[in-house]
């Protein structure tokens, strides 16, 4: 599947509550991790097996210091074969 089309993280820049919306085409393990610019993992916000379908959640980043962060969103399952989306989040 093409995670670029099926995943949205907004708003960006964000102050506290980050909305995460995504569609899973095949059952799999879903993981959302956020890293600082030095590559240190700052938190894992989703890490569970999920069935195919549409998901929406809100992640509280209010405790993070303002600055630029990186994220990886991965789905690993029989049909996804380790699909990964990476991007940047600016916390104000």
URKA-V805223 format. One record per backbone hydrogen bond with DSSP energy under -1.0 kcal/mol. CO is the residue of the C=O (numbers start at 1). NH is the residue of the N-H. If there is no record, write none. Layout:
# URKA-V805223
CO_NH, CO_NH
This chain:
# URKA-V805223
2_6, 3_7, 6_23, 8_21, 10_19, 14_92, 16_61, 18_59, 19_10, 20_57, 21_8, 22_55, 24_53, 28_50, 29_76, 30_48, 31_74, 32_45, 32_46, 33_72, 34_42, 34_43, 35_70, 36_39, 40_36, 43_34, 46_32, 48_30, 50_28, 53_24, 55_22, 57_20, 59_18, 61_64, 67_91, 69_89, 70_35, 71_87, 72_33, 73_85, 74_31, 75_83, 76_29, 77_81, 83_75, 85_73, 87_71, 89_69, 90_14, 91_67
